[in-house]
Amino acid sequence: MKNNGHRGNSPVRIIVYLLLLILCLIAAGLFCYLYMGERLSLPFFQKEIELGELGKGADMTEEQPKPAVLHHASAGWNIRSGKRCYYEKGKRVTGWHTIDGECYYFDKAGFLVTNQSVDKNLFVDKQGILIPKEELYGRGKRGLSDLEETLLPKLEGYAGTWSIYVKNLDTNEYVSINNQEIKPASLIKLYNMVYAFDRMEQGELEESEKLDSLLNSMITVSNNDAYNQLLTIHGNGNLLQGTRLLNEFCQKQGYTMTVASGTLRPSKFKDQWLCQSSTSVEDCGHVLEDIYRECLVSQKASRSMLKLLKGQQKNDKISRALPEGTVCAHKTGEAQKAEHDAAIVCSDGADYVLVIMSMEDKVAIPHIWEVSRVVYEYFNGEGTSPIKIYEK
């Protein structure tokens, strides 16, 4: 009788066990869907895979964040493949996005864009934060007062006339000392370079090996014949007409203290002049900043101009006071009684623009070294410059 009773209860027990098993499976499935799918970003749960990463043979295990570090990927900042991204509702945001009161830009793959122009009119800094237009196009905010207090007594001890412009490209702060119209010497070549790239961008000037050679010679070795030849090309065979067009371009761009006069000497070209030439440390600084931010003419053009400036072969001024290996993209200028240099310097402490223009100082070059040393050490710490000739 016991055996019969046991056999009679078996189907009921089996059904109960099956129901319990089904409930357990359902619970496990919900757990995986709601929790583990989000944590591991499995393909079944909408894992995001960029084609660019696949094309580069990216290690897929890198896409699986460690729970102890990233927690949930459903919201907030995250790091994927070493790049920052931001999640909302389990998906990466793209385009412009405001987070904690700051405006950021994320590319099509959802990665944060930093330290570059998003388009010709908008720029994001090293943290990816949009620089307000009034600051960028108002040329930043005056600051660096400690640096100014260090420089002013030194300039007062120098002979002749000195103008200096420094801008911290990371914070958008600048200091401008004695900004005025000064004879530009070869700094005027900066503007001729920009005008040539603008005309190429507009389709008015065809890019060619000859044009590339002229630009390279004009900037890297400061060749006057190359400068004069470019003016002649701008003027369709007329150097003075090319000079007029260059001056119109400078005024349109807001370089209001900059005027090209005509032929640069010495040169095989016949002397032809319209007026007295001039530029200022602020005009030069604005050119360099826009190149650095890749918003002058176009991103492609800015990168090409930066490459030319990095190829500068006359390195006896600002760059002399920089540690070996420091990136310095610059253009020098020298003429009778004039010694100038305009540079973008990329250092650990800050990326900055430094423009120095001097007139009537017989020992101007050593003084340029000293100014460059002071500025570099202001951003990077005392004793970081190799120049030790002048002590505080």
PyMOL commands that set and color helices and strands:
alter all, ss='L'
color gray80, all
select helices_A, chain A and resi 2-40+43-45+51-55+60-63+67-70+133-136+145-156+185-201+209-220+224-234+239-253+281-292+299-310+318-321+364-380
alter helices_A, ss='H'
color red, helices_A
select strands_A, chain A and resi 76-80+83-88+91-92+95-99+102-106+116-119+122-124+141-142+161-168+173-177+327-335+338-346+351-359
alter strands_A, ss='S'
color yellow, strands_A
deselect
rebuild
show_as cartoon
